[in-house]
Amino acid sequence: MTSEKKPKSDLPPIRACVFDMDGLLINTVLPLCFPPPQFLKQKQEDIYTLCANMVLSKHDRPPLPWSLKAKLMGVPGSSIGDVFHAWAQLPIPREQINAEQKEQQRIHFPECRPLPGAQKLLSELKTAKNFKGEKVHIALASGSEKFNYDLKSSRSETRSLLSIFPSNLRILGDDPRLAGGRGKPAPDIFLLALRCINESLGEGEENIGPEECLVFEDSVPGVEAGRRAGMRVIWVPHRGLAGEFRGMEQEVLAGKTGLVEIGDEWQVGEAGDGWGVKIVSLEEFECGHFGIVIDK
């Protein structure tokens, strides 16, 4: 089977936007006085990396390099999974490593806060239509489990941001409708989000097709999952991750890096096919390029 995608000029206007959460909508900023000393150089770091690095530092291991982080980002359970453990080579049982990371996450997840541009974009999309006058729907598709999601949404500003998504359109990694072991880069969570959107449509609204969906992701496996779902993608990578894939941007946007191998290569796109766009920040997103009209 081959991947058949419409040429860029034949793409329909967007009717649904599906967002990842960690590293895209929310993150955390470390105070400059935050111990231990090796973290003082990292004025801004994501929570997962912070927690992993604190455990690594405790056992005299180096911090996570971006080459490894790229393989972990967006993949459910990866922060305590096989790839991490094979690299870390910590001198303690795996169960202890996992427990220490989870304790750090329990402490620091409540520090999460919205990233630049997230509140404004979601607020605008909530009432947006496309140029055909069709409502633009939004959904959340995050690999975070419910327990961690609740910790991350503890701050009032973060909770306010995520509440923009209707409760029935917040799809999390431990949703029972998702098959076990089918996290990103498999397309399942995005396809479930689209199914939930279609089930929530108002009277007279036709079902939305994957090609009418725009996935927002910061991770490489997440971009691949969006492409495997037959959707268009916006990639908003951390500058460290972007550096790891400099010169390979078109392969990332096509979902063709093979960073996490799962087979079914017919699902991915082709480099330069126009189904993916890279931006530096959500503040850069141009709604008009995708046929979206913001209600002024």
Contacts in CASP RR format, 6 or more apart in sequence:
PFRMAT RR
TARGET T0000
AUTHOR 0000-0000-0000
METHOD contacts of the structure
MODEL  1
MTSEKKPKSDLPPIRACVFDMDGLLINTVLPLCFPPPQFLKQKQEDIYTL
CANMVLSKHDRPPLPWSLKAKLMGVPGSSIGDVFHAWAQLPIPREQINAE
QKEQQRIHFPECRPLPGAQKLLSELKTAKNFKGEKVHIALASGSEKFNYD
LKSSRSETRSLLSIFPSNLRILGDDPRLAGGRGKPAPDIFLLALRCINES
LGEGEENIGPEECLVFEDSVPGVEAGRRAGMRVIWVPHRGLAGEFRGMEQ
EVLAGKTGLVEIGDEWQVGEAGDGWGVKIVSLEEFECGHFGIVIDK
1 266 0 8 1.000
2 266 0 8 1.000
3 266 0 8 1.000
3 267 0 8 1.000
3 268 0 8 1.000
3 269 0 8 1.000
3 270 0 8 1.000
5 211 0 8 1.000
5 230 0 8 1.000
5 269 0 8 1.000
5 270 0 8 1.000
5 273 0 8 1.000
5 275 0 8 1.000
6 211 0 8 1.000
7 273 0 8 1.000
8 273 0 8 1.000
8 274 0 8 1.000
8 275 0 8 1.000
11 211 0 8 1.000
11 232 0 8 1.000
11 275 0 8 1.000
12 211 0 8 1.000
12 212 0 8 1.000
13 130 0 8 1.000
13 131 0 8 1.000
13 132 0 8 1.000
13 134 0 8 1.000
13 212 0 8 1.000
13 290 0 8 1.000
13 291 0 8 1.000
13 292 0 8 1.000
14 130 0 8 1.000
14 136 0 8 1.000
14 212 0 8 1.000
14 213 0 8 1.000
14 214 0 8 1.000
14 232 0 8 1.000
14 290 0 8 1.000
14 291 0 8 1.000
14 292 0 8 1.000
15 130 0 8 1.000
15 134 0 8 1.000
15 135 0 8 1.000
15 136 0 8 1.000
15 137 0 8 1.000
15 208 0 8 1.000
15 209 0 8 1.000
15 212 0 8 1.000
15 213 0 8 1.000
16 136 0 8 1.000
16 137 0 8 1.000
16 138 0 8 1.000
16 139 0 8 1.000
16 194 0 8 1.000
16 197 0 8 1.000
16 208 0 8 1.000
16 212 0 8 1.000
16 213 0 8 1.000
16 214 0 8 1.000
17 125 0 8 1.000
17 136 0 8 1.000
17 137 0 8 1.000
17 138 0 8 1.000
17 139 0 8 1.000
17 213 0 8 1.000
17 214 0 8 1.000
17 215 0 8 1.000
17 216 0 8 1.000
18 138 0 8 1.000
18 139 0 8 1.000
18 140 0 8 1.000
18 141 0 8 1.000
18 190 0 8 1.000
18 193 0 8 1.000
18 194 0 8 1.000
18 213 0 8 1.000
18 214 0 8 1.000
18 215 0 8 1.000
18 216 0 8 1.000
18 231 0 8 1.000
19 25 0 8 1.000
19 122 0 8 1.000
19 138 0 8 1.000
19 139 0 8 1.000
19 140 0 8 1.000
19 141 0 8 1.000
19 165 0 8 1.000
19 215 0 8 1.000
19 216 0 8 1.000
20 74 0 8 1.000
20 141 0 8 1.000
20 142 0 8 1.000
20 215 0 8 1.000
20 216 0 8 1.000
20 217 0 8 1.000
20 218 0 8 1.000
20 219 0 8 1.000
20 222 0 8 1.000
21 140 0 8 1.000
21 142 0 8 1.000
21 143 0 8 1.000
21 144 0 8 1.000
21 149 0 8 1.000
21 152 0 8 1.000
21 162 0 8 1.000
22 46 0 8 1.000
22 47 0 8 1.000
22 48 0 8 1.000
22 74 0 8 1.000
22 142 0 8 1.000
22 143 0 8 1.000
22 144 0 8 1.000
22 152 0 8 1.000
22 218 0 8 1.000
23 46 0 8 1.000
23 115 0 8 1.000
23 218 0 8 1.000
23 238 0 8 1.000
24 115 0 8 1.000
24 118 0 8 1.000
24 216 0 8 1.000
24 217 0 8 1.000
24 218 0 8 1.000
24 236 0 8 1.000
24 282 0 8 1.000
25 114 0 8 1.000
25 115 0 8 1.000
25 118 0 8 1.000
25 122 0 8 1.000
25 161 0 8 1.000
25 162 0 8 1.000
25 282 0 8 1.000
26 112 0 8 1.000
26 113 0 8 1.000
26 114 0 8 1.000
26 115 0 8 1.000
26 118 0 8 1.000
26 152 0 8 1.000
26 158 0 8 1.000
26 161 0 8 1.000
26 162 0 8 1.000
27 44 0 8 1.000
27 46 0 8 1.000
27 47 0 8 1.000
27 112 0 8 1.000
27 113 0 8 1.000
27 115 0 8 1.000
28 45 0 8 1.000
28 46 0 8 1.000
28 47 0 8 1.000
28 50 0 8 1.000
28 108 0 8 1.000
28 111 0 8 1.000
28 112 0 8 1.000
28 113 0 8 1.000
29 43 0 8 1.000
29 44 0 8 1.000
29 113 0 8 1.000
30 39 0 8 1.000
30 42 0 8 1.000
30 43 0 8 1.000
30 44 0 8 1.000
30 45 0 8 1.000
30 50 0 8 1.000
32 40 0 8 1.000
32 43 0 8 1.000
34 40 0 8 1.000
36 54 0 8 1.000
36 57 0 8 1.000
38 53 0 8 1.000
38 57 0 8 1.000
38 63 0 8 1.000
39 45 0 8 1.000
39 50 0 8 1.000
39 53 0 8 1.000
39 54 0 8 1.000
42 50 0 8 1.000
45 53 0 8 1.000
46 238 0 8 1.000
47 105 0 8 1.000
47 108 0 8 1.000
47 109 0 8 1.000
47 111 0 8 1.000
47 112 0 8 1.000
47 152 0 8 1.000
48 72 0 8 1.000
48 79 0 8 1.000
48 105 0 8 1.000
49 63 0 8 1.000
49 64 0 8 1.000
49 69 0 8 1.000
50 104 0 8 1.000
50 108 0 8 1.000
51 79 0 8 1.000
51 101 0 8 1.000
51 104 0 8 1.000
51 105 0 8 1.000
51 108 0 8 1.000
52 64 0 8 1.000
52 79 0 8 1.000
52 84 0 8 1.000
52 101 0 8 1.000
53 63 0 8 1.000
53 64 0 8 1.000
54 104 0 8 1.000
55 90 0 8 1.000
55 97 0 8 1.000
55 100 0 8 1.000
55 101 0 8 1.000
55 104 0 8 1.000
56 62 0 8 1.000
56 63 0 8 1.000
56 64 0 8 1.000
56 88 0 8 1.000
56 90 0 8 1.000
57 63 0 8 1.000
58 100 0 8 1.000
59 90 0 8 1.000
59 91 0 8 1.000
59 92 0 8 1.000
61 88 0 8 1.000
61 89 0 8 1.000
61 90 0 8 1.000
64 72 0 8 1.000
66 240 0 8 1.000
66 241 0 8 1.000
66 243 0 8 1.000
66 244 0 8 1.000
67 244 0 8 1.000
68 83 0 8 1.000
68 84 0 8 1.000
68 87 0 8 1.000
69 241 0 8 1.000
70 219 0 8 1.000
70 220 0 8 1.000
70 241 0 8 1.000
70 244 0 8 1.000
70 245 0 8 1.000
70 259 0 8 1.000
71 78 0 8 1.000
71 83 0 8 1.000
71 221 0 8 1.000
71 259 0 8 1.000
71 260 0 8 1.000
72 78 0 8 1.000
72 79 0 8 1.000
72 83 0 8 1.000
72 84 0 8 1.000
73 218 0 8 1.000
73 219 0 8 1.000
73 220 0 8 1.000
73 221 0 8 1.000
73 241 0 8 1.000
74 143 0 8 1.000
74 184 0 8 1.000
74 219 0 8 1.000
74 221 0 8 1.000
74 222 0 8 1.000
75 183 0 8 1.000
75 184 0 8 1.000
75 185 0 8 1.000
75 219 0 8 1.000
75 221 0 8 1.000
75 260 0 8 1.000
76 143 0 8 1.000
76 145 0 8 1.000
76 173 0 8 1.000
76 181 0 8 1.000
76 183 0 8 1.000
76 184 0 8 1.000
78 84 0 8 1.000
79 101 0 8 1.000
80 97 0 8 1.000
80 98 0 8 1.000
80 101 0 8 1.000
80 102 0 8 1.000
85 94 0 8 1.000
85 97 0 8 1.000
88 97 0 8 1.000
90 97 0 8 1.000
105 148 0 8 1.000
105 151 0 8 1.000
106 151 0 8 1.000
109 148 0 8 1.000
109 151 0 8 1.000
109 152 0 8 1.000
109 154 0 8 1.000
110 151 0 8 1.000
110 152 0 8 1.000
110 154 0 8 1.000
110 155 0 8 1.000
111 155 0 8 1.000
112 152 0 8 1.000
112 153 0 8 1.000
112 154 0 8 1.000
112 155 0 8 1.000
112 158 0 8 1.000
113 155 0 8 1.000
113 157 0 8 1.000
113 158 0 8 1.000
114 157 0 8 1.000
114 158 0 8 1.000
114 161 0 8 1.000
115 281 0 8 1.000
115 282 0 8 1.000
116 281 0 8 1.000
116 282 0 8 1.000
116 283 0 8 1.000
117 281 0 8 1.000
117 282 0 8 1.000
117 283 0 8 1.000
118 161 0 8 1.000
118 282 0 8 1.000
119 160 0 8 1.000
119 161 0 8 1.000
120 283 0 8 1.000
121 282 0 8 1.000
121 283 0 8 1.000
121 285 0 8 1.000
122 138 0 8 1.000
122 161 0 8 1.000
122 164 0 8 1.000
122 165 0 8 1.000
123 164 0 8 1.000
124 287 0 8 1.000
124 294 0 8 1.000
124 295 0 8 1.000
125 136 0 8 1.000
125 138 0 8 1.000
125 287 0 8 1.000
125 292 0 8 1.000
125 294 0 8 1.000
126 138 0 8 1.000
126 164 0 8 1.000
127 295 0 8 1.000
128 135 0 8 1.000
128 136 0 8 1.000
128 287 0 8 1.000
128 292 0 8 1.000
128 293 0 8 1.000
128 294 0 8 1.000
128 295 0 8 1.000
129 135 0 8 1.000
129 136 0 8 1.000
129 292 0 8 1.000
129 293 0 8 1.000
129 295 0 8 1.000
130 136 0 8 1.000
130 290 0 8 1.000
130 291 0 8 1.000
130 292 0 8 1.000
130 293 0 8 1.000
131 291 0 8 1.000
131 293 0 8 1.000
133 293 0 8 1.000
134 205 0 8 1.000
135 205 0 8 1.000
136 292 0 8 1.000
137 169 0 8 1.000
137 197 0 8 1.000
137 200 0 8 1.000
137 201 0 8 1.000
137 208 0 8 1.000
138 164 0 8 1.000
138 165 0 8 1.000
138 169 0 8 1.000
139 165 0 8 1.000
139 169 0 8 1.000
139 170 0 8 1.000
139 171 0 8 1.000
139 193 0 8 1.000
139 194 0 8 1.000
139 196 0 8 1.000
139 197 0 8 1.000
140 162 0 8 1.000
140 165 0 8 1.000
140 169 0 8 1.000
140 170 0 8 1.000
140 171 0 8 1.000
140 193 0 8 1.000
141 171 0 8 1.000
141 189 0 8 1.000
141 190 0 8 1.000
141 192 0 8 1.000
141 193 0 8 1.000
141 215 0 8 1.000
142 149 0 8 1.000
142 170 0 8 1.000
142 171 0 8 1.000
142 172 0 8 1.000
142 173 0 8 1.000
142 189 0 8 1.000
143 172 0 8 1.000
143 173 0 8 1.000
143 183 0 8 1.000
143 184 0 8 1.000
143 189 0 8 1.000
144 152 0 8 1.000
144 172 0 8 1.000
144 173 0 8 1.000
145 172 0 8 1.000
145 173 0 8 1.000
145 174 0 8 1.000
146 172 0 8 1.000
146 174 0 8 1.000
149 170 0 8 1.000
149 172 0 8 1.000
152 158 0 8 1.000
153 159 0 8 1.000
153 162 0 8 1.000
162 170 0 8 1.000
166 200 0 8 1.000
168 196 0 8 1.000
168 200 0 8 1.000
169 193 0 8 1.000
169 196 0 8 1.000
169 197 0 8 1.000
169 200 0 8 1.000
171 178 0 8 1.000
171 189 0 8 1.000
171 192 0 8 1.000
171 193 0 8 1.000
171 196 0 8 1.000
173 183 0 8 1.000
173 189 0 8 1.000
175 189 0 8 1.000
175 192 0 8 1.000
177 192 0 8 1.000
178 188 0 8 1.000
178 189 0 8 1.000
178 192 0 8 1.000
179 188 0 8 1.000
182 188 0 8 1.000
183 189 0 8 1.000
183 225 0 8 1.000
184 219 0 8 1.000
184 221 0 8 1.000
184 222 0 8 1.000
184 224 0 8 1.000
184 225 0 8 1.000
185 221 0 8 1.000
185 222 0 8 1.000
185 224 0 8 1.000
185 225 0 8 1.000
185 228 0 8 1.000
185 255 0 8 1.000
185 259 0 8 1.000
185 260 0 8 1.000
185 262 0 8 1.000
186 225 0 8 1.000
186 228 0 8 1.000
186 262 0 8 1.000
187 225 0 8 1.000
187 226 0 8 1.000
187 228 0 8 1.000
187 229 0 8 1.000
187 230 0 8 1.000
187 267 0 8 1.000
189 225 0 8 1.000
190 213 0 8 1.000
190 215 0 8 1.000
190 225 0 8 1.000
190 226 0 8 1.000
190 229 0 8 1.000
190 231 0 8 1.000
191 210 0 8 1.000
191 229 0 8 1.000
194 208 0 8 1.000
194 209 0 8 1.000
194 210 0 8 1.000
194 213 0 8 1.000
194 229 0 8 1.000
194 231 0 8 1.000
197 208 0 8 1.000
198 207 0 8 1.000
198 208 0 8 1.000
201 207 0 8 1.000
201 208 0 8 1.000
210 229 0 8 1.000
210 230 0 8 1.000
210 231 0 8 1.000
211 230 0 8 1.000
211 231 0 8 1.000
211 232 0 8 1.000
213 229 0 8 1.000
213 230 0 8 1.000
213 231 0 8 1.000
213 232 0 8 1.000
214 231 0 8 1.000
214 232 0 8 1.000
214 233 0 8 1.000
214 234 0 8 1.000
214 290 0 8 1.000
215 222 0 8 1.000
215 223 0 8 1.000
215 225 0 8 1.000
215 226 0 8 1.000
215 229 0 8 1.000
215 231 0 8 1.000
215 232 0 8 1.000
215 233 0 8 1.000
215 234 0 8 1.000
216 233 0 8 1.000
216 234 0 8 1.000
216 236 0 8 1.000
216 282 0 8 1.000
217 223 0 8 1.000
217 225 0 8 1.000
217 226 0 8 1.000
217 233 0 8 1.000
217 234 0 8 1.000
217 235 0 8 1.000
217 236 0 8 1.000
218 235 0 8 1.000
218 236 0 8 1.000
218 237 0 8 1.000
218 238 0 8 1.000
218 241 0 8 1.000
219 237 0 8 1.000
219 241 0 8 1.000
220 237 0 8 1.000
220 241 0 8 1.000
220 245 0 8 1.000
220 252 0 8 1.000
220 255 0 8 1.000
220 257 0 8 1.000
220 259 0 8 1.000
221 259 0 8 1.000
221 260 0 8 1.000
223 233 0 8 1.000
223 235 0 8 1.000
223 252 0 8 1.000
223 253 0 8 1.000
223 255 0 8 1.000
223 276 0 8 1.000
224 255 0 8 1.000
224 256 0 8 1.000
224 257 0 8 1.000
224 258 0 8 1.000
224 259 0 8 1.000
224 260 0 8 1.000
224 268 0 8 1.000
226 233 0 8 1.000
227 233 0 8 1.000
227 253 0 8 1.000
227 254 0 8 1.000
227 255 0 8 1.000
227 267 0 8 1.000
227 268 0 8 1.000
227 269 0 8 1.000
227 275 0 8 1.000
227 276 0 8 1.000
228 255 0 8 1.000
228 264 0 8 1.000
228 267 0 8 1.000
228 268 0 8 1.000
230 267 0 8 1.000
230 275 0 8 1.000
232 275 0 8 1.000
232 276 0 8 1.000
232 290 0 8 1.000
233 253 0 8 1.000
233 275 0 8 1.000
233 276 0 8 1.000
233 277 0 8 1.000
234 276 0 8 1.000
234 277 0 8 1.000
234 278 0 8 1.000
234 279 0 8 1.000
234 285 0 8 1.000
235 249 0 8 1.000
235 252 0 8 1.000
235 253 0 8 1.000
235 276 0 8 1.000
235 277 0 8 1.000
235 278 0 8 1.000
235 279 0 8 1.000
236 278 0 8 1.000
236 279 0 8 1.000
236 280 0 8 1.000
236 281 0 8 1.000
236 282 0 8 1.000
237 245 0 8 1.000
237 278 0 8 1.000
239 280 0 8 1.000
242 278 0 8 1.000
245 251 0 8 1.000
245 252 0 8 1.000
245 257 0 8 1.000
248 257 0 8 1.000
249 278 0 8 1.000
250 271 0 8 1.000
250 272 0 8 1.000
251 257 0 8 1.000
251 271 0 8 1.000
252 278 0 8 1.000
253 271 0 8 1.000
253 272 0 8 1.000
253 274 0 8 1.000
253 275 0 8 1.000
253 276 0 8 1.000
253 277 0 8 1.000
253 278 0 8 1.000
254 268 0 8 1.000
254 269 0 8 1.000
254 270 0 8 1.000
254 271 0 8 1.000
254 272 0 8 1.000
254 273 0 8 1.000
254 275 0 8 1.000
254 276 0 8 1.000
255 268 0 8 1.000
255 269 0 8 1.000
256 268 0 8 1.000
256 269 0 8 1.000
256 270 0 8 1.000
256 271 0 8 1.000
269 275 0 8 1.000
277 289 0 8 1.000
279 285 0 8 1.000
287 293 0 8 1.000
287 294 0 8 1.000
END
